[in-house]
């Protein structure tokens, strides 16, 4: 009988050798390696996620911002107002972008780890498919918590603010009426030109052409003018100018009036806003859940729209968990194949699209019937359940991923315990 010499534990990537026994099923890797692999997979997800967030946000944000351009331009607002409006659209955009970016990043990262055989090595070392899910789950749960905060508080706050600002902009008579060096038409039959705006409401070189009256046409020119606001009404006071009035019944006659001071009422161009009822997207979660038939907001909208908005805010963050888990499950369930991964990638994309279509259909159903609100939670929960089932039922235990020369699900030869003997 010969005693084997004692061997020092192999540290590899700084991982401490674990005592004999299960770790990741049959793995001999220690807790230090577990944490290192978690951080490694997490890092592989984070980089692509940030990239896809930037790309998708830019595309969707641009398409959404086109809606406010007309409002900004028609009301003579500055570029800063446009930037303010587009910034207020960002939270709503993120609720759509973040789950999709998480899915794309997970699909890219897992496919890359497969393509470089890193997952094969991990599984050969004793890592199971369910165990690989842990860093992905940590990432997606963190993202879902962020999405819940955005959906429940940030989105209604931003939507309420942008609607208030749009109403305010539409009632900004001075901005719609005056713009330096440009002919403005605040109303049909009225044209205004201002040569220069000097600040403080002072204007130089004012021209106003008013043909709204069917009996006469009036043209006003003035060297200077100022804007005055009194009791919510805005007036333009012109100095040192001429008023030319042509009466249609006397086409050959033109009346001239030279004035030192003349007032022109701008309040007539203000758009009537009236009482504005809140849309479901502007209301906070407690309001959406407690509103009932007969409340002022339900006069023009069915109760189901408010319930759908409330449960959409609660259920949509679940897609940040369901879609990435589904990507992992579909890719891993097919096993390692040398032919490539295009088929499984397309299958994962198709499954994700199907889930989102089901979610949109469920929201439409709930908008018509408030009592069916539980259906909004079914698509994401179904996606999570299918992902877990695929990973647990397709034999994704370490033994299914043996490499040549590896037996029993262990990577490399196992070190004999100290004091062991061989006959």
DOBA-921117 format. One record per residue (C-alpha): x, z, y. Coordinates in steps of 0.1 Angstrom, whole numbers, plus 5000, padded with zeros to 4 digits. Layout:
BEGIN
XZY;...
END
This chain:
BEGIN
500050005000;501549905033;500450045066;499849795094;501649865127;499549975156;498849705182;498149755219;494649655230;494349315246;493349325282;492648955288;491048925322;491449285330;488749385305;489249705286;489049685248;485849845237;485650065206;484349895175;480549865177;477949645194;478349535229;476249215236;475049235201;478249205180;480749165208;483849365209;484149315247;483949625268;481849735298;484449615322;484149255309;480349285311;480549365348;483149095354;481048825337;477948945356;479848895389;481248565378;477848415369;476448565401;479148395421;478448065404;474848095415;475448205451;477447905463;475047635452;472147845464;473447865500;474147485499;470647395487;469047635512;470847455541;469847115528;466247185519;465647395551;467047115573;464746855557;461547055557;462247225590;462646885606;459446755592;457547065604;459047055639;457646705645;454246875648;455147065679;457046775697;453746625709;452546955723;455947025741;456246665755;452546635766;452746965785;456046905802;457947185785;461747205783;464047175752;464347555751;460547585744;460947325716;463747525701;461647845704;458847675685;461047535658;462647875653;459248035649;458447775621;461547885601;460048185582;457247975569;459747705558;461847965540;458948085518;458847725504;462647665504;464047975488;462347955454;463147585451;466847645462;467147925436;465847695409;468147415419;471147645422;470447805388;470047465371;473247335387;475247655378;474147675342;474647305336;478147335351;478947625328;477747425299;479647115309;482947305311;482147485278;482247835295;478847925281;479947825246;483048055249;480848335262;478448295233;481348275208;482548605222;479248765213;477048695244;473448625237;471048405257;469048705268;472248885279;473248595300;469848625317;470848955333;472948825363;470348555369;467548815368;469449035393;469848745416;466248635414;464748985418;466849035449;465548705463;461948795454;462249115474;463448925504;460648675500;458048955499;459249095532;459148745548;455748655534;454048985541;455349065576;457648795591;455448495584;452248625600;454248755630;455848425636;452648225631;450748455655;453548415681;453748035679;449947995682;449948225712;452748035728;451047705722;447947835739;450047955768;451847625771;448647435772;447447645800;450747605820;449347385847;452647375867;454747255838;452146985829;451746875865;455246865877;458446725864;461446615885;461846245889;459046145865;455546015870;453146265853;449446215844;447946565840;444446415839;442846075837;442945915871;445646145885;449346055889;451946285903;455546225912;458146485925;461546365937;463246705934;462447065923;464647305942;463647625925;461347915934;458347675933;459647455961;459347075958;460746785978;459146435980;455646485966;453346195957;449746235943;447345955935;443846065927;441245805916;438846035897;436146015924;434145685917;433445655955;436945685968;440645685960;443045935977;446745925979;448846215992;452446216002;454446506016;457946596025;457746936010;455447145989;455347485972;453447625942;451347935949;449448145923;446648365933;444348555909;445248335880;444648005900;447547775909;447547575942;449947315955;450447355993;451947036009;453747026043;454346736067;452546466049;449946196050;446546166031;445345806026;441645776016;440045436006;436345426002;435045165977;431945095998;434344996027;437144806009;438644696042;438845046057;441745296050;441545646065;444845816074;445146186079;448446336090;448846696082;451246976086;449747176057;447347086030;446247255998;445647085965;443947285937;445747265904;443347495885;441047195878;443747065854;443947375834;442747335798;439947555787;441247775758;438448025754;438448285727;440848205699;440148335664;443048415642;443848175613;444548335579;448248255582;448348475614;446848785598;448749065581;448149155545;445849465551;443649245574;443348965548;442449205520;439849405540;438049125559;434449075547;431648835552;430048865586;433348935604;434048705634;436848525616;434548425587;432148235609;434147915607;436147985575;435048095540;436148435528;438148265500;440648125524;441648475536;441848615500;443848305490;446348365519;446748735510;447348675473;449548375480;451748605500;451948845471;452348585443;454548325458;457748535457;457348555419;458248185418;461748285429;461948465395;459948225374;461647895383;465348005379;464548185346;462747875334;465847665343;468047895322;465647895293;465147525291;468847445293;469947705268;467147655243;468447305235;471847435224;475147275229;475146895226;477946655232;475646375242;475046535276;472446745295;470346495314;467346535292;467246915295;467746895333;464746665336;462746885313;463447185335;462546995367;459346885351;458447235341;459147365376;457047095392;454147175368;454247535377;454147465414;451247215410;449347485390;450047735418;448647495445;445647415424;444947785420;445147845457;442547575463;440247725437;440548075453;439847925487;436547815473;435748135454;437448455465;436648625432;439148405413;442148545431;443948665398;444448295390;447148275417;449348505396;449048315364;451448025370;454548235379;453848495352;453348215327;456648065337;458448405332;456748465299;457748115286;461348155297;461648485279;459948345248;462348045247;465448265250;464248515224;462748275198;465247985197;467948165178;470048225209;471948515192;475748505193;475848375157;474148055167;477147965189;480148005166;483247805174;485547675147;487747955134;485348225148;483348425123;480848695127;480248615163;483648745174;486148565195;489548575179;490948825153;489749175157;492449445161;492549695134;491950055144;494850275148;495750445117;494050185096;495650055064;495449735043;496049725006;
END
